[in-house]
Amino acid sequence: MMVSIGVYVRRWRRSLGRLWQDSQIRGAVQCGAYLLCGGLLSAASLRGYPQPIALALVCAASGWPGVLLAAGGLGGYLLFWGQAGAQGALWIGFGLLAMLLLGGKPLLQDRPLLMSAVTGAIVAVCGLLVQLWLGDATPAWMYLTRIALAMGANWVFMAALQRRDAVVEWLVCGLGVLALAQVMPIPYVGLGYIAAGFLAVSGAFPAAALAGLALDLAQVTPVPMTAALCLAWLTRLLPGKNKVLRYTAPPVAYAVVMALAGVWDLYPLPGLVVGGLAAVFAPGRPALAGRRGETGFAQVRLEMVSAVLKQTELLFSDVEAPPVDEQALLHRAVERACGGCSHRKSCKGKLQQLPTGLLHKPLGNGEELPLNCRKAGRLLQELRRSQEQFRAIRADRDRQREYRAAVVQQHRFLSEYLQELSDSLASRQNPPNPWFRPEIGVCSAGRETVNGDNCLWFAGVECRYYVLLCDGMGTGEEAARDGALVAGMLKKLLSHGYPAEYALRSINSLCALRGCAGAVTMDLAELQLDTGKVTLYKWGAPSSYLISGADTIKVGTVTPPPGLSVTEGREMTERLSLRRGQTLILLSDGVGGEDAVRRAWQDGSLPSGELAAKILSSVPESGADDATVAVVRLQPVSMSTS
């Protein structure tokens, strides 16, 4: 039953992953997120006056994200503020214009405070216009506060979009809580209280303090929220690790502060409870450390290169090939066909109106032509030639699209890898200690003088260890060359810390661009020597087997080989554990599969090498493909022998 549940969960995750790979679904989710973000930020309020935080984010963005944020902010001002939101709509209109004129331009890189100044000017000018034309009675101190808040929030958002910095993240949290403080989708549950409770449990102390300050400035409760959230965060310093106390600290601390202040307001309690419990399901995130010396310099350089690669990826993604001029191909065919015809003057004008659909379907004997031509045979010949040219142009466009998709993919991989590397430098965590050592046994038999199967096992960074089985399809020197090339490239990438999924998809792109789809299959086991967990990546490879006690469990199914497409292909991933003495068996196509494994699995005490040889000995020698068996186990370090 547990195995069935695990398989179900893995399938569910893979299904979600495939959905997220769909560009249309991912784009729809991102569009909705931009609209929602702009709408929520427009709810920010101080003393009952709307604030230009949504404007600050619109001016910090660029391109379509900025347009969507502006649309969400415009709707939010009208929804939350009614007639009072007219000034907010005016902010958004001018902010959208400024974003379209200056957003993403090199001018902002040389003058980082220019957009903040523009944002403040927009708020100042709009405030004067509203006072002169609509008779708005906003006090002078609020007028100046709006200008300062718009400029400061824009600087914070621009810094957050350009780099990851602890202080900037704390300020973003404070601005977010200030905006959410007035949003209450259901009675007694405010989004601002939920966010504040979450930060008090899982955020840094400055983030919790700024969240409390934002609630106090929004004046949503007479209870001092800064004191309550600071007290909730300080409970982490108590001796022991009581998880119940930690996750219930926000409502408990609020009740204590409420009793000390002598002010009773129970409205924030449900939101604080929900926020504290939400932190239970939040994934952990490494804390950022200050940048000092050579490490900080390297981190900054890595982040800069990552940002450049990300920007290059976006530029390549926006490039679209011009459409094929189908009408020009038809006109050329007509010109060639009618060049020597004596009736060209009478029917040439009619032939100029041929439908472009003729390029997309077989012409047959000319029945598809829309009019009778006295030299239909010659016209058909020229139309078929135009069809061939059209197919060649489309094939060339498809090829260019594949190349562009591969370039975009590699830029994204490198950008994310460099950002992860920069974050790992910032965390400054000591590498984990290995608790297991790998025990690898490999046995192989080639059907010719050269074996097309290539099996490697090698160490990665920190506590990662890899077992790679590349099967060059077919036999002989060509299969061996393909398998050795792919295995060698994967080893170089993985041994230097490149993520496994990125490395495999890079190989897939290489195979697709070289036109050698199905040339190899890839079976990769990533062992974590500190936890005993294994991530198995399979791309075109046959099923593997996990032996636990007397049970033999089939792992993975046969999938299409790599190289069919740059964007549509994807590896299959399975997550296993070998920490309790389980045995993982990787097989190439030439091995018989489960029957061969079951026949050989009789004595669990056999060493890995002997077990691999025994499985291989049960394979018939009359097979037409190379056969390789890799047996993988993990042994505790204390049991290792020198």
Secondary structure, 3 states (H helix, E strand, C coil): CHHHHHHHHHHHHHHHHHHHHCHHHHHHHHHHHHHHHHHHHCCCEECCEECCHHHHHHHHCCHHHHHHHHHHHHHHHHHHHHHHHHHHHHHHHHHHHHHHHHCCCHHHHHCCCHHHHHHHHHHHHHHHHHHHHHCCCCCHHHHHHHHHHHHHHHHHHHHHHHCCCHHHHHHHHHHHHHHHCCCCCECCECHHHHHHHHHHHHCCHHHHHHHHHHHHHHCCCCCCHHHHHHHHHHHHHCCCCCHHHHHCHHHHHHHHHHHHHCCCCCCHHHHHHHHHHHCCCCCCCCCCCCCCHHHHHHHHHHHHHHHHHHHHHHHHHHCCCCCCCHHHHHHHHHHHHHCCCCCHHHHHHHHCCCCHHHHHCCCCCCCCCCCCCCCHHHHHHHHHHHHHHHHHHHHHHHHHHHHHHHHHHHHHHHHHHHHHHHHHHHHCCCCCCCCEEEEEEEEEECCCCCCCEEEEEEECCCCEEEEEEEEECCCCHHHHHHHHHHHHHHHHHHHCCCCHHHHHHHHHHHHHHHCCCCCEEEEEEEEECCCCEEEEEEEECCCEEEEECCEEEEECCCCCCCCCCCCCCCCEEEEEECCCCCEEEEECCCCCCHHHHHHHCCCCCCCHHHHHHHHHHCCCCCCCCCEEEEEEEEEEHHHCCC
